[in-house]
Amino acid sequence: MGLRCGIVGLPNVGKSTLFNAISNAKAESANYPFCTIEPNVGIITVPDERLEILEELVHPERVLPTVIEFVDIAGLVKGASKGEGLGNKFLANIREVDAIIHVVRCFEDENIVHVDGQVNPIADKEIIDTELQLKDLESIDKKIQKVMRAAKAGDAKSKKEQASLEKYKAHLEAGLNARSLDVTEEDLEAVDDLKLLTAKPVIYAANVDEDSMIEGNKFSKALAEHVKNENAEVVLISASIEAQIAELTDPEEKELFLAEYGLTESGLNKLIRASYSLLNLITYFTAGVKEVRAWTIGKGWKAPAAAGVIHTDFEKGFIRAEVIKLKDYQEYKTETKIKEAGKMAVEGKDYVVQDGDIMHFRFNV
């Protein structure tokens, strides 16, 4: 399964600078709104030291890490829900992503203008929240009009659906995002076709100055306090430092650079980890002489569904899964010795795949 994250934010918050730093694609970065007209897409490989371990053990012809697709979406202004600026384009693009990385300006710099004249991360966040909420309300209202007729005619399913929609409507009208609403399966089914914007998982990337990358500052702390009751994560990141890290190709040089700032990993790695955590994703591996490969699946998926991300035939004709744990691979070195030691598990359709499992699927179509 491919993971798609949309990078959003008001103009001049460091959104395109961050995108440029973490992607091979280059979005134009400029000190004025709308410098990014069309969404730019970058495919980022997910770093995983377990792949390096497997490569040393298996010596495959190639190694394929899993990837995240980052989409740099055009800037947003007040009135976007009504089509102001590039609002309609922004809102259409954001519907297609799995998660939102909302870049919020948490630094002061007199050389970079702020669209509202002052740095206020909470106000910035609420501008985008309001526009997304208004668009969601528009979607909800349209659907309520459709189901009301059937509900008034006595259709029981439509009555339940209308009740769910009204629940969402009241929540959004209170200035709250759909993802913070306590919902049932019935509620989720009622809005499933709407792809509500405020229901999408969010990571707030607090773009701070160099001196605030570890502890944060008054702006990032105010943001974290403000969103503590949301199902969201806050990641401290400095887009300007990420831009410098991106230019370093030597691993040792990169490690030294990070150490100078007291960091153990880049902001990109933090964003990737936060994305996986927020979306409840895990990684399993396939390993053979042709290739060692990482696969992304949802936490709690059973073996046939996990096999299906390789090919639908694997899921349809699933017979069994042969599972090896990485620590056993490291200890016994080869599959033959792993089997001899009784460390290769044979699992059926009800096996729940664990993060880091090395799997081989048997199937028949």
Summary of the structure (lengths in Angstrom):
residues: 365
radius of gyration: 23.2
end to end distance: 21.7
largest distance: 70.3
contacts: 1172
relative contact order: 0.13
helix: 44%
strand: 20%
